[in-house]
Amino acid sequence: MSLATRTDTAAPARHVADSHDVIRVHGARENNLKDVSVEIPKRRLTVFTGVSGSGKSSLVFATIAAESQRMINETYSAFVQGFMPTLARPDVDVLDGLTTAIIVDQERMGSNPRSTVGTATDANAMLRILFSRLGQPHIGSPNAYSFNVPSVKASGAITIERGPGKTRTEKATFTRLGGMCPRCEGMGAVTDFNLSALYDDSKSLNEGALTIPGYSMDGWYGRIFRGCGYFDPDKPIRTYTTKELHDLLHREPTKIKVEGINLTYAGLIPSIQKSFLSKDVDAMQPHIRAFVDRAVTFTTCPECGGTRLSEAARSSKINGINIADACAMQISDLAEWVRGLNEPSVAPLLASLQHTLDSFVEIGLGYLSLDRPSGTLSGGEAQRTKMIRHLGSSLTDVTYVFDEPTIGLHPHDIQRMNGLLQQLRDKGNTVLIVEHKPETIAIADHVVDLGPGAGTAGGTVCFEGTVEGLRTSGTLTGRHLDDRARLKTSVRTPTGTLEVRRASTHNLRDVDVDIPLGVLVVVTGVAGSGKSSLIHGSVSGRDGVVSIDQGAIRGSRRSNPATYTGLLDPIRKAFAKANGVKPALFSSNSEGACPACNGAGVIYTDLGMMAGVASTCEECEGKRFQAEVLGYTVGGKDISEVLAMPVTEAADFFGSGDARTPAAHKILTHLADVGLGYLSLGQPLTTLSGGERQRLKLATHMGEKGGVYVLDEPTTGLHLADVDQLLGLLDRLVDAGKSVIVIEHHQAVMAHADWIIDLGPGAGHDGGRIVFEGTPADLVAGRSTLTGEHLAAYVAR
């Protein structure tokens, strides 16, 4: 009896399956990590902190998330893996306790001009089904409401088999009704070409008449144009007949044979539309963008009014609303409209659509519309849009990985985001966040602080534990966690004003504002209040304005800070002049490249569906250059040694002595000014963090001639300790006579401003108005706006 009692009251033994409650990383060496070992608790919210470039992303994304995705891919058959991207195993000794990782990063949502918020989130697909079931008049299947599906008609003979050896030919007609506007082909805009920007009609093709980037007569285009036979390449274009000019400009793709080789000839305009205009304008290389801006005029399609949809698709309505009207609504309004539809026959569809639209509102994106091109979303908006499909998900024990989810969020919106992150954790998921904002660090269950510095000075774990432990740890993050800015005691006096009148881009309501010049102006307001619409829509395009946006830096593993900033050009010239040889020898992408690895420094071996292997080139030992090129020196150093230098060392090297090169020194000074003094000149761009890329972009624009600088959230990716350095840089720009306009949510930048323009009071159609203009001190004293309340709380603590 007593034995039974003891058995009942004894604590049950812990099941072995419950012992796997940590993700264990041992010996991580990815990028700049130095044998990092950490234990991350599962089903908790862990925040990774540290200065930009300290190794946070290398640990979270390049090690933990990458290995999780690689192992999931390996569960598929070799046949399926052949169609999937191959992922190399991260450089780490042990990774235990991994769960399925879902990555929600800052990457823009793609630059396909046909992609909209609705198509990217499946909301459009559900709306199309809804209209195909309830729309009056009924016009067809969901494809009839899609601006990406053209209407097709075909007729001809078909052969029908009637038993062995018996066939009968019948005439058949096939039709498919699509929703694409036939005039603009679903793009919403039509293009008009300025022919004088395509060619110089006083010259012949062989004399270089074409002024289109990449259309040289020395390459394949020259071969095609000379051999097509449609016109004489030695004849000036202004003397072409009507037919010859039509063939040059408008001929549809036609198969031709030139010198025994099968080629395709197409007129200039179809070629430009396919190669240039099929991409989002913002995703183009600068010289291509300049050509398109010069040669092509985009105007709203007169047939569909910019809705992208055919007349039939627009004629079908539900309660007086067609699908174009629904997609143009603010999502919060569309959610209310859908809530008012009561149709039992499509109840499951309405419930799913309602959940998706409510998720937009819950995550703070209710001000968007479904027809908004996805390429126009900011990094923060894109990241939150990707989050939508995970809200309300029934999955548990999943690892969610976020890269600075508070980017682009006003302090008012950060509280809502924190709640969503905690919801994901409370459902039993592991949440890993790379973050700099103290408001989000404060909600962490566990903190991992990397550092102590950036680049080669980082890559080690400085602290692991609770937020309170971080505060008293003495690390750089711990010391700055409770930093509070002070309001300026005196502000600069403007030297003039930049007038904006009746600005109406997106949600702006005929805004009139005078932006002071010669001072530091901060434009703020909740996400979606109209800040970017005001500045990028009415200021950025003006003469003398240098605009630095959040657009991602594009570059391959062959690109590095030296090539991106133009620094390599003066360096190559300095080497060429000092040694009496050609500058091309000092480029690893040109004549000086090691022939064994083609200047990559490593040799990649493709192993089919398995991860490829990259091994250091034995001939050049990873230096990328031929041995004879490495024999040429400047100031006692060869080109590979120069590219291995950090920025600060290179600035000293090219600033004086035998290697003195003023053009190179100037660019290096700009890089040091934005806090990138630790970067190696030859470090691949693909290994830079988001904050480093943003500052690299800022450094390249600092040398441009312009009186007004526009910066879009320059604190993105910056550690608390780096914000002071950024403010010092902004002060130096203003003191040098520049006008600086900053779109920003960071309270330290607001407190440092000479003048604040606050938009709101809300987002979407609840915003678009100026709710405050004046000094930070007046904003805090009045506390009349959301920004004023949060700034007052920030500086008063």
Buried (B, 14 or more C-beta within 10 A) or exposed (E): EEEEEEEEEEEEEEEEEEEEEBBBBBBBBBBBBEEBBBBBBBBBBBBBBBBBBBBBBBBBBBBBBBBBBBBEBEEEEEEEBEEEEBBEEBBBEEBEBBBBBBBBBBBBBBBBBBBBBBBBBBBBBBBBBBBBBBBEEEBBBBBBBBBBBBBEEEEEEEEEEEEEEEEEEEEEEEEBBBBBBEEBBBBBBBBEBEEEBBBBBEBBBBBBBBBBBEBEBEEEBBBBBBBBEBBBBEEBBEEBEEEBBEBBBEBEEEEBEBEEEEBEBBBBBBBBBEBBBEBBBBBBEEEBBEBBEEBBEBEEBEBBEBBBBBEBBBEBBBEEBBBBBBBBBBBBBBBEBBEEBEEEEBEEBBEBBBBBBBBBBBBBBBBBBBBBBBBBBBBBBBBBBBBBBBBEEEEEEBBBBBBBBBBBBBBBBBBEBBEBBBBBBEBEBBBBBBBBBBBBBEBBBBBBBBBBBBBEBBBBBBBBEEBEBBBEBEBBBBBBBEBEBEBBEEBBEBEEEBEBEEBEBBBBEEBEBBBBBBBBBBBBBBBBBBBBBBBBBBBBEBEEBBBBBBBBBEBEBBBBBBBBBEBBBBBBBBBBEBBEBBBEBBBBBEBBBBEEBBBBBBBEEEEEBBBEEBEEBEEBEBBBBBEEBBEBBBBEBBBBBBBBBBBBBBBEBBBEEEBBBEBBBBBBBBBBBBBBBBBBBBBBBEBBBBBBBBBBBBBBBBBEEBBBBBBBBBBBBBBBBBBBBBBEBBBEBBEEEBBBBBBBBBBBBBBBBBBBBBBBBBBBBBBBBBBBBBBBBBBBEEBBBBBBBBBBBBBEE
